[in-house]
């Protein structure tokens, strides 16, 4: 048997460290030998929970299946791992220390005799592996990542249309993920509102945030589907602080009624994710006399966000995340087209126009609220395989199917913007794959100062009060 013993101290409470490590799939963020990791079951981590790690070898990789064998909340975790090459028992004991936590990590490995003899003769490699693992864990739990900035190769790609668009695919997600920093920010109990949460990106974001312990308010249109989602999230995460609000967000009166309920309740909002949306191939006028894309995709998030400002301010560290679309890269702001007054209607154009306008609104609110403790950013999910894409753009989906991201991959940046500490250091930007991106791939789509002013004057008419 070979044993490793390492220690480190991190500026986090034992409870926060325990919550991060109990979901052992987090090893992919801090263990340099773990190439990928996933949970094999659902529900809150408990004795018997299983995880599969794909770990690097000098040549190739090996799958290791771990099982939680002992849990003491805030104090201790024990796991047992097995693979075709070795078995291992891990013990992680947590001790309060000043304002932080001392992590005491022990691992006992059982190898075939020949491999064990080799490692005993060359202990430096084995010891170095343990040291790197502890260094990675210390870095992850220090949670002091720098503010996100665009990489040089990303900026270069964005200067050319096709390389920029290539980043929308699942290959773009895989490219971005290789350079991500760990995200260990504890969001237990932080109140987050997600619109459009019953499917696709919204559901994927809700699942991730529920598992991380956030208190969720899900805004949905369909009560039955919403109720099923809440029950599913609670069962899968063990998080009971998940609630529904019903609203048809294409109607401003419904938005106002929703805001009135939330304001009356008075619970501070730590993150507002404006995700609700759809692409309408046929032009539809709402009961309030507005073109549906314009109402749902622009006026609704604008009205909702500005009306809920008092609750965002109460947070002291609030985030607003506006979900836009890569389609906006094709459009220059056109108020007649945006408001549904152009002679010919095209659903994809209407959708992209609304998202272009929402991006401008994001930049405006970020500047206006810079001194109010509210960070406002936008993200686009790339090309994701969601029910909305399947129903509204079937031909596009068939053509790009091998390139599409999963809903979880598309929603990742949405979750990161709502959760990560470093995401709160930047405001007024567009993100893709956790990285600031240009808002224009084509010079011809850049709006003039006069066009921006005209849009903001129009939006000012829809501010509450």
C-alpha positions in Angstrom: 0.0 0.0 0.0 1.2 3.5 -0.8 0.0 6.5 1.1 -0.2 10.2 0.5 -0.7 12.9 3.2 -1.1 16.5 2.3 -2.5 19.6 4.1 -3.4 23.1 3.1 -5.3 26.0 4.6 -7.9 28.0 2.6 -9.9 31.1 3.4 -13.3 29.4 3.5 -15.5 28.0 6.2 -15.4 24.2 6.8 -19.1 24.1 5.7 -18.3 25.8 2.4 -15.3 23.4 1.8 -17.4 20.4 2.6 -20.3 21.5 0.3 -17.8 21.9 -2.6 -16.0 18.6 -2.0 -19.0 16.4 -1.2 -19.9 16.6 -4.9 -16.7 14.8 -5.9 -17.2 15.6 -9.6 -15.6 18.9 -8.6 -12.3 17.0 -8.8 -12.2 17.9 -12.5 -11.7 21.6 -11.4 -8.8 21.0 -8.9 -7.1 17.7 -9.5 -4.6 18.0 -12.3 -4.8 14.3 -13.0 -8.6 14.3 -13.5 -9.5 14.9 -17.1 -13.3 14.8 -16.6 -15.7 13.8 -13.8 -19.4 13.1 -13.5 -21.9 12.1 -10.9 -23.5 8.7 -11.6 -26.6 9.3 -9.5 -28.8 12.2 -8.3 -30.0 13.8 -5.1 -27.8 15.5 -2.5 -24.5 13.8 -1.9 -24.9 11.0 0.6 -23.3 7.8 1.7 -23.4 5.6 -1.4 -23.2 8.4 -4.0 -21.1 7.4 -6.9 -18.8 9.4 -9.2 -16.8 8.5 -12.3 -13.5 10.2 -12.9 -11.4 9.9 -16.1 -7.8 10.2 -14.9 -4.6 10.8 -16.8 -1.9 8.2 -17.0 1.6 8.6 -18.5 0.1 6.9 -21.6 -3.7 7.3 -22.1 -6.2 7.5 -19.3 -8.2 5.3 -16.9 -11.7 5.5 -15.4 -12.0 5.4 -11.7 -15.3 4.9 -9.9 -15.6 6.5 -6.5 -18.2 5.9 -3.8 -18.8 8.1 -0.8 -18.5 5.8 2.2 -18.7 8.4 5.1 -20.0 11.9 5.5 -20.0 14.3 8.5 -21.3 17.6 7.4 -18.6 20.3 7.7 -16.1 17.9 9.1 -15.2 14.8 7.2 -15.5 12.9 3.9 -14.3 9.4 3.0 -14.4 7.8 -0.4 -13.4 4.5 -1.9 -12.3 4.3 -5.5 -11.6 1.4 -7.9 -10.2 0.9 -11.4 -8.6 -1.8 -13.5 -5.2 -0.6 -12.3 -5.5 0.4 -8.7 -7.9 0.8 -5.7 -7.8 3.9 -3.4 -9.3 5.1 -0.2 -9.5 8.9 0.3 -10.1 10.7 3.6 -10.6 14.5 3.8 -10.8 15.9 7.3 -11.7 19.6 7.8 -10.6 21.7 10.8 -11.6 25.3 11.6 -8.5 27.5 11.6 -8.8 31.2 12.4 -11.0 32.6 9.6 -10.5 29.6 7.3 -10.3 25.8 7.1 -7.4 23.4 7.4 -7.8 20.6 4.9 -6.1 17.3 5.9 -6.1 14.9 2.9 -5.0 11.3 3.0 -5.1 8.7 0.2 -4.2 5.0 0.4 -3.4 3.3 -2.9 -3.3 -0.4 -3.6 -1.5 -1.3 -6.9 -0.4 -4.6 -8.4 2.9 -5.7 -6.8 5.1 -4.8 -9.7 3.7 -1.3 -10.0 3.9 -0.8 -6.3 7.5 -1.8 -6.1 8.4 0.7 -9.0 6.6 3.5 -7.2 8.3 2.7 -3.9 11.7 2.9 -5.7 10.7 6.3 -7.4 8.6 8.0 -4.7 9.2 11.5 -6.0 6.7 11.1 -8.8 4.0 9.8 -6.5 4.6 12.5 -3.9 4.6 15.2 -6.6 1.2 14.0 -7.7 -0.2 14.5 -4.2 1.4 18.0 -4.0 0.0 19.1 -7.3 -3.5 17.8 -6.2 -3.3 19.8 -3.0 -2.1 22.9 -4.8 -5.0 22.6 -7.2 -7.5 22.3 -4.4 -6.0 25.3 -2.6 -6.2 27.4 -5.7 -9.8 26.3 -6.3 -11.0 27.1 -2.8 -9.1 30.4 -2.6 -11.6 31.7 -5.2 -9.5 34.6 -6.2 -9.6 34.4 -10.0 -8.8 37.5 -11.9 -11.4 39.5 -13.7 -12.2 37.8 -17.1 -10.5 39.3 -20.1 -10.7 38.2 -23.8 -7.8 36.1 -24.9 -5.6 37.2 -27.8 -6.6 34.3 -30.0 -10.3 35.0 -29.4 -9.9 38.6 -30.4 -8.1 37.5 -33.5 -10.9 35.0 -34.4 -13.6 37.6 -33.8 -12.0 39.8 -36.4 -12.8 37.2 -39.0 -16.4 36.1 -39.5 -16.1 32.3 -39.9 -13.6 31.7 -37.0 -15.9 33.8 -34.8 -19.0 31.8 -35.7 -17.1 28.5 -35.3 -16.9 29.3 -31.6 -20.7 29.0 -31.4 -20.4 25.2 -31.8 -19.8 22.5 -29.3 -16.2 22.6 -30.4 -16.0 26.2 -29.3 -17.3 25.1 -25.9 -14.6 22.4 -25.6 -12.0 25.0 -26.6 -13.1 27.4 -24.0 -13.4 24.8 -21.2 -9.7 23.9 -21.5 -8.7 27.2 -19.9 -11.4 27.7 -17.3 -10.5 28.4 -13.8 -12.3 26.5 -10.9 -15.6 28.0 -9.8 -16.0 27.2 -6.1 -18.0 30.3 -5.1 -20.6 29.3 -2.4 -24.0 30.5 -3.4 -26.0 28.6 -0.7 -29.2 30.5 0.0 -28.5 33.3 -2.6 -31.8 34.2 -4.2 -31.9 33.9 -8.0 -34.7 34.4 -10.4 -34.8 32.6 -13.7 -37.4 33.3 -16.4 -38.3 30.7 -19.0 -37.1 27.8 -16.8 -39.2 24.9 -17.9 -37.0 23.7 -20.8 -33.8 24.1 -22.7 -31.3 26.6 -21.4 -33.4 27.8 -18.5 -34.0 24.3 -17.1 -30.3 23.4 -17.4 -29.4 26.6 -15.5 -32.0 25.9 -12.9 -30.7 22.4 -12.3 -27.1 23.6 -12.0 -27.9 26.4 -9.6 -30.3 24.2 -7.5 -27.5 21.7 -7.1 -25.2 24.5 -6.0 -27.7 25.4 -3.2 -29.2 28.7 -4.6 -32.7 29.7 -3.6 -34.6 29.8 -6.8 -37.7 31.6 -8.0 -38.7 30.2 -11.4 -40.9 32.3 -13.7 -43.0 30.1 -16.0 -46.1 30.2 -18.1 -47.4 26.7 -17.6 -48.2 25.8 -14.0 -48.3 22.1 -14.5 -44.9 22.0 -16.2 -43.5 24.4 -13.6 -44.8 22.2 -10.7 -43.2 19.1 -12.3 -39.9 21.0 -12.7 -39.9 22.1 -9.0 -40.5 18.6 -7.8 -37.8 17.2 -10.1 -35.2 19.9 -9.0 -36.0 19.3 -5.3 -35.7 15.6 -5.6 -32.4 15.8 -7.6 -30.7 18.4 -5.5 -32.2 18.1 -2.0 -32.8 21.8 -2.2 -36.3 22.8 -0.9 -35.9 26.5 -1.5 -37.3 26.5 -5.0 -40.5 28.3 -5.8 -42.7 29.1 -8.8 -44.1 32.4 -10.2 -46.6 32.3 -13.0 -46.5 35.0 -15.7 -47.0 35.4 -19.4 -44.0 37.6 -20.0 -45.2 38.7 -23.5 -47.7 40.9 -21.6 -46.4 43.9 -19.8 -49.4 43.8 -17.4 -48.3 40.3 -16.4 -44.8 41.6 -15.9 -46.0 44.4 -13.7 -48.2 42.0 -11.6 -45.1 39.7 -11.2 -43.0 42.6 -10.1 -45.6 43.8 -7.6 -45.7 40.3 -6.0 -41.9 40.1 -5.7 -41.6 43.7 -4.4 -44.3 43.1 -1.8 -42.5 39.9 -0.7 -39.4 42.0 -0.3 -36.8 39.2 -0.7 -33.5 40.7 -2.0 -32.5 39.4 -5.4 -28.9 38.2 -5.9 -29.2 37.3 -9.5 -31.9 37.9 -12.2 -31.5 35.7 -15.3 -33.6 37.0 -18.2 -33.8 33.9 -20.3 -37.4 33.6 -21.4 -37.8 33.8 -25.1 -38.9 32.2 -28.3 -38.6 32.6 -32.1 -41.9 33.3 -33.7 -42.0 32.4 -37.4 -45.4 34.0 -37.8 -46.1 37.6 -36.9 -48.4 37.9 -33.8 -49.8 40.9 -32.1 -50.3 40.6 -28.3 -53.5 41.5 -26.5 -51.7 44.8 -25.6 -51.2 45.6 -29.3 -47.4 44.9 -29.5 -45.5 42.6 -31.9 -44.8 39.5 -29.8 -41.0 39.2 -30.3 -40.6 42.9 -29.4 -42.7 42.5 -26.3 -41.3 39.2 -25.0 -37.6 39.5 -25.9 -37.0 43.2 -25.2 -39.7 45.1 -23.4 -40.3 42.3 -20.9 -36.7 41.9 -19.6 -36.3 45.7 -19.6 -39.4 46.3 -17.6 -38.8 43.4 -15.2 -35.2 44.4 -14.5 -35.8 48.1 -14.0 -38.9 47.4 -11.8 -36.9 45.0 -9.6 -34.0 47.4 -9.1 -34.9 48.0 -5.4 -34.5 44.3 -4.6 -31.3 44.0 -6.6 -29.9 47.0 -4.7 -30.8 45.3 -1.4 -28.5 42.4 -2.3 -25.4 44.6 -2.3 -23.8 42.3 -4.8 -26.4 41.6 -7.5 -26.1 40.2 -11.0 -28.3 40.6 -14.0 -27.8 38.2 -16.8 -29.5 38.9 -20.1 -29.5 36.0 -22.6 -29.0 37.2 -26.1 -28.2 35.2 -29.3 -25.5 34.9 -31.9 -28.2 35.8 -34.4 -27.8 39.4 -33.3 -24.5 39.5 -35.1 -26.4 39.6 -38.4 -28.4 42.7 -37.5 -27.9 46.4 -37.3 -30.4 48.1 -35.0 -33.5 49.1 -36.9 -36.3 50.5 -34.8 -39.0 50.0 -37.4 -38.1 46.3 -37.8 -37.6 46.0 -34.0 -41.1 47.2 -33.2 -42.8 45.2 -35.9 -43.6 48.2 -38.2 -41.6 47.0 -41.2 -43.5 45.9 -44.3 -42.2 42.3 -44.3 -41.9 40.1 -41.2 -39.2 37.5 -40.7 -39.1 35.7 -37.4 -35.4 35.2 -37.3 -34.8 38.8 -38.1 -37.3 39.9 -35.4 -35.6 37.7 -32.9 -32.1 39.0 -33.8 -33.3 42.6 -33.7 -34.7 42.2 -30.2 -31.5 40.6 -29.0 -29.4 43.3 -30.6 -31.5 45.9 -28.7 -31.2 43.9 -25.4 -27.4 44.0 -25.8 -27.5 47.8 -26.0 -29.9 47.9 -23.0 -27.4 45.7 -21.1 -24.6 48.2 -21.7 -26.8 51.1 -20.7 -28.0 49.6 -17.4 -24.4 48.5 -16.6 -23.3 52.1 -16.8 -26.3 53.5 -15.0 -26.1 51.1 -12.1 -22.3 50.9 -11.8 -22.4 52.6 -8.4 -25.5 50.7 -7.1 -23.8 47.3 -6.5 -25.5 45.7 -9.6 -23.5 44.1 -12.3 -25.3 43.7 -15.7 -23.9 41.4 -18.4 -25.2 39.5 -21.4 -24.3 36.1 -22.7 -25.1 34.1 -25.7 -25.2 30.3 -25.5 -23.8 29.5 -28.9 -25.7 27.0 -31.0 -27.5 24.8 -28.5 -29.8 21.9 -29.2 -33.0 23.0 -27.3 -36.7 22.4 -27.8 -37.0 26.0 -29.1 -34.4 25.4 -31.9 -36.1 22.1 -32.8 -39.5 23.7 -33.2 -38.6 27.1 -34.7 -35.6 26.2 -36.8 -35.9 22.6 -37.8 -33.9 23.0 -41.0 -31.1 24.7 -39.2 -31.1 22.0 -36.5 -30.9 19.2 -39.2 -28.0 20.9 -40.9 -26.0 21.7 -37.8 -26.9 18.7 -35.6 -23.3 17.4 -35.2 -22.2 20.8 -34.1 -24.8 21.7 -31.6 -24.1 22.1 -27.9 -26.1 20.4 -25.2 -28.5 22.6 -23.2 -26.0 22.3 -20.3 -23.1 23.5 -22.4 -25.2 26.4 -23.7 -26.3 27.4 -20.2 -22.9 27.2 -18.6 -21.9 30.8 -19.0 -25.4 31.9 -17.7 -24.7 29.9 -14.5 -21.1 31.2 -14.3 -22.2 34.9 -14.6 -24.7 34.4 -11.8 -22.3 32.5 -9.6 -18.6 33.1 -10.0 -17.0 35.8 -7.8 -14.8 37.0 -10.7 -17.8 37.5 -13.0 -18.9 40.3 -10.7 -15.8 42.2 -11.5 -16.9 43.1 -15.0 -20.1 44.8 -16.1 -21.7 45.7 -19.5 -20.0 43.0 -21.5 -21.2 40.1 -23.7 -19.9 36.7 -22.8 -19.5 33.4 -24.6 -17.9 30.4 -22.8 -17.0 32.6 -19.8 -15.0 35.0 -21.9 -15.8 38.6 -22.9 -16.6 38.8 -26.6 -17.1 41.4 -29.2 -20.7 42.6 -29.8 -20.1 43.0 -33.5 -18.5 40.6 -35.9 -19.3 42.9 -38.9 -18.6 46.6 -39.1 -21.9 47.2 -40.9 -24.0 46.1 -37.9 -22.6 48.8 -35.6 -25.3 51.3 -34.7 -24.7 55.0 -34.6 -24.9 57.1 -31.5 -28.2 58.6 -32.8 -29.7 55.1 -33.2 -28.7 54.1 -29.6 -30.2 57.3 -28.3 -33.4 56.6 -30.2 -33.7 53.1 -28.7 -33.0 54.3 -25.2 -35.6 57.0 -25.5 -38.1 54.4 -26.7 -37.2 52.1 -23.7 -37.5 55.0 -21.3 -41.2 55.0 -22.1 -41.5 51.5 -20.6 -39.7 52.1 -17.3 -42.0 51.4 -14.4 -43.6 54.4 -12.6 
